[in-house]
Amino acid sequence: DVSGELLVDIGSGPTLYQVLSGCEVFSKVLLTDFLEVNREELRHWLQDEGGCSLDWTPYLQHVCKLEGRR
């Protein structure tokens, strides 16, 4: 099993799928990207500001269900 304090994803783009399974086993998840537009897209979703082109909530719920978590 892999776990730890910090999971770093370099070059995240405007997506979360690559770190979904790590959210429960790492204390913090850091997403990075060169382009401000990609960082802004994630920021809109994380801060629930609206304006995000994709709601990641159903994907998070599906991964949790597959992994036997709430």
Secondary structure in CASP SS format (residue, H / E / C, confidence):
PFRMAT SS
TARGET T0000
AUTHOR 0000-0000-0000
METHOD secondary structure of the structure
MODEL  1
D C 1.00
V C 1.00
S C 1.00
G E 1.00
E E 1.00
L E 1.00
L E 1.00
V E 1.00
D E 1.00
I E 1.00
G C 1.00
S C 1.00
G C 1.00
P C 1.00
T C 1.00
L C 1.00
Y H 1.00
Q H 1.00
V H 1.00
L H 1.00
S H 1.00
G H 1.00
C C 1.00
E C 1.00
V C 1.00
F E 1.00
S E 1.00
K E 1.00
V E 1.00
L E 1.00
L E 1.00
T E 1.00
D C 1.00
F C 1.00
L C 1.00
E H 1.00
V H 1.00
N H 1.00
R H 1.00
E H 1.00
E H 1.00
L H 1.00
R H 1.00
H H 1.00
W H 1.00
L H 1.00
Q C 1.00
D C 1.00
E C 1.00
G C 1.00
G C 1.00
C C 1.00
S C 1.00
L C 1.00
D C 1.00
W C 1.00
T H 1.00
P H 1.00
Y H 1.00
L H 1.00
Q H 1.00
H H 1.00
V H 1.00
C H 1.00
K H 1.00
L H 1.00
E C 1.00
G C 1.00
R C 1.00
R C 1.00
END
